[in-house]
Amino acid sequence: MVEHEDSQSILRNFRQTQEFFVGIDSDGCAFDTMEVKHKECFIPNIVRVFHMEAISKYVREVSEFVNLYSYWRGINRFPGLTLTLDLLSDRSEVHDRRFTLPRLQGLRSWLERETKLANSALKRAIETTGDPDLALALEWSEAVNRSIAETVRDVPPFPGVLESLQSMAGRADVMVVSATPAEALQREWTEHGLKPLVALIAGQELGSKKEQLGLATAGHYAPERVLMVGDALGDLSAAQANGALFYPIEPGREDESWARFLREALPRFFAGTYAGAYMDDRIARFRALLPETPPWKRP
């Protein structure tokens, strides 16, 4: 835990230079990378590492729902994995095939006690416990990272992201607030020339999005001058937990959302008129896009 706290010193020492602060999520929010990462990297490695070839069709369907099209969109990879297993356990098709799903109780126990859900923390837990479930989860996670490094190239930011960052220059301190590993974030934001436009890139190694946002802004900015931009309900929760404002990038409507941000929301934020009915309406529309009930359970 001491190492966890030390790693977060960069957040506690975040230097305020502007009156306003904007936190921006990366995958699925700034970059159109959610679909390719999950469909081409996460899911194939679930099937391979956990030997789920016999039910691969349902693994894909459930994992896509959890990570892309549901209330849990944007969830950290490890709780996303256990949630996928839980939803698979309710599928009649899985039972009909007499397939035994891995329980991964060791991973579940680790999730109950750890907040920095990253490979580095998982490795330390393996060294301490020798738990085979944790070792298998690490094998999967490292395979995912390798697949992402090999596969996800030349995926540009959504239209409007660059222009929005340029409009915030000199007016707001901007930080990437993400649950993605730092290595991938650094590569993607550097590859497309966006890194110089943000003050800090925070990944899963620095804790949850709630922690990242809170540690960087607490005691520095007035709450009404802190805005989180995200594409998942976890981003909204991180903002609300810190008393910050929230602007949603709507899944499936990302281009339109960024155009509206640049045209309407950002000027309102700087003018102090974003909070209230305007923000509430945007959040209500956003919530409606991310259901809790999977399609195979709907009438």
Long-range contacts (C-beta under 8 A, 24 or more apart in sequence): 3-124, 4-115, 4-116, 4-121, 4-207, 7-116, 7-205, 7-206, 8-206, 8-207, 8-211, 8-215, 10-200, 10-202, 10-206, 11-200, 11-202, 11-206, 11-207, 11-211, 11-212, 11-215, 11-216, 12-215, 14-173, 14-175, 14-199, 14-200, 14-215, 14-216, 14-217, 14-220, 15-199, 16-173, 16-220, 16-221, 17-173, 17-199, 18-170, 18-171, 18-172, 18-173, 19-171, 19-172, 19-221, 19-225, 20-168, 20-171, 20-172, 20-173, 20-221, 20-225, 20-226, 20-227, 20-269, 20-270, 21-172, 21-173, 21-174, 21-175, 21-216, 21-217, 21-220, 21-221, 21-225, 21-226, 21-227, 22-168, 22-172, 22-173, 22-174, 22-175, 22-226, 22-227, 22-228, 22-229, 22-269, 23-174, 23-175, 23-176, 23-177, 23-212, 23-213, 23-216, 23-226, 23-227, 23-228, 23-229, 23-239, 23-244, 24-174, 24-175, 24-176, 24-177, 24-198, 24-228, 24-229, 24-230, 25-74, 25-176, 25-177, 25-178, 25-209, 25-228, 25-229, 25-230, 25-231, 25-232, 25-235, 25-249, 26-176, 26-178, 26-180, 26-185, 26-188, 26-189, 27-74, 27-178, 27-180, 28-68, 28-73, 28-74, 28-231, 28-232, 28-249, 28-251, 28-254, 29-229, 29-230, 29-231, 29-232, 29-235, 29-249, 29-254, 30-157, 30-158, 30-161, 30-176, 30-194, 31-155, 31-156, 31-157, 31-158, 31-161, 31-188, 31-192, 32-155, 32-156, 32-157, 32-158, 32-254, 33-152, 33-155, 33-188, 34-67, 34-68, 34-73, 34-74, 34-231, 35-68, 36-151, 36-152, 36-155, 37-148, 37-151, 37-152, 38-63, 38-64, 38-67, 38-68, 39-64, 40-147, 40-151, 41-144, 41-147, 41-148, 41-151, 41-152, 42-67, 42-77, 42-144, 44-147, 45-140, 45-143, 45-144, 45-147, 46-81, 46-84, 46-140, 48-143, 49-136, 49-139, 49-140, 49-143, 50-102, 50-136, 50-140, 52-99, 54-97, 54-99, 55-88, 55-93, 55-94, 55-97, 55-99, 58-88, 58-91, 58-93, 58-94, 59-84, 59-88, 61-296, 62-87, 62-88, 62-91, 62-294, 65-294, 65-295, 68-251, 69-251, 69-290, 69-291, 70-290, 70-291, 70-292, 70-294, 71-233, 71-290, 71-291, 71-292, 72-233, 72-234, 73-231, 73-232, 73-233, 73-234, 73-251, 73-290, 74-179, 74-230, 74-231, 74-232, 74-233, 74-234, 74-235, 75-179, 75-232, 75-234, 76-117, 76-179, 76-204, 76-208, 77-117, 77-141, 77-144, 77-179, 78-107, 78-110, 78-111, 78-117, 78-122, 78-137, 78-141, 79-111, 79-117, 81-107, 81-137, 81-140, 82-107, 82-108, 82-111, 87-294, 91-296, 102-133, 102-136, 103-133, 104-133, 104-136, 104-137, 105-133, 106-131, 106-132, 106-133, 106-134, 106-137, 107-133, 107-134, 107-137, 110-134, 115-207, 115-208, 115-211, 116-204, 116-205, 116-206, 116-207, 116-208, 117-179, 117-204, 117-208, 118-181, 118-203, 118-204, 118-205, 119-145, 119-181, 120-205, 145-181, 145-183, 145-184, 148-184, 149-184, 149-187, 152-184, 152-188, 153-191, 154-191, 155-188, 156-192, 157-192, 157-194, 158-249, 158-254, 158-255, 158-258, 159-255, 159-258, 159-259, 160-255, 160-258, 160-259, 160-261, 160-262, 161-194, 161-258, 162-193, 162-194, 162-197, 163-262, 164-258, 164-261, 164-262, 164-266, 165-194, 165-197, 165-198, 166-197, 167-262, 167-266, 168-197, 168-266, 169-197, 171-270, 172-227, 172-270, 173-199, 174-198, 174-199, 175-199, 175-200, 175-201, 175-202, 175-212, 175-216, 176-200, 176-201, 176-202, 176-203, 177-202, 177-209, 177-212, 177-213, 177-228, 177-230, 177-235, 177-238, 178-202, 178-203, 178-204, 178-209, 179-203, 179-204, 179-208, 179-209, 179-234, 180-204, 181-205, 182-206, 208-238, 209-234, 209-235, 209-238, 210-237, 210-238, 210-241, 210-242, 212-238, 213-238, 213-239, 213-241, 213-242, 213-244, 214-241, 214-242, 217-242, 217-244, 218-242, 224-272, 224-275, 227-269, 227-274, 229-261, 232-290, 233-287, 233-290, 236-283, 236-286, 245-269, 245-274, 245-275, 245-279, 246-279, 246-283, 247-274, 247-279, 247-282, 248-282, 248-283, 248-285, 248-286, 250-285, 250-286, 250-289, 251-289, 251-290, 252-289
